[in-house]
Amino acid sequence: MNSCWDVKGCPASHYMDCAAYKQQASCWNIKQGCCCSMYETCDECVIYKDRVRTGQSPETE
């Protein structure tokens, strides 16, 4: 399962400061990440929605 920073193609200068990257976890599991402020809930996130759509469990990484 690809991490969000891989899927989004984030440059290292961006993801190196991301809490999810630092903890090697999904932002929805740790409740914080680079783009979390863009969405009111995880259900609005394109990466989260893609995991659900493709049948991958977004709950664990």
Secondary structure as GFF3:
##gff-version 3
##sequence-region A 1 61
A	DSSP	alpha_helix	4	8	.	.	.	ID=ss1
A	DSSP	alpha_helix	12	15	.	.	.	ID=ss2
A	DSSP	alpha_helix	19	23	.	.	.	ID=ss3
A	DSSP	alpha_helix	27	30	.	.	.	ID=ss4
A	DSSP	three_ten_helix	36	38	.	.	.	ID=ss5
A	DSSP	three_ten_helix	42	44	.	.	.	ID=ss6
A	DSSP	alpha_helix	46	53	.	.	.	ID=ss7
###
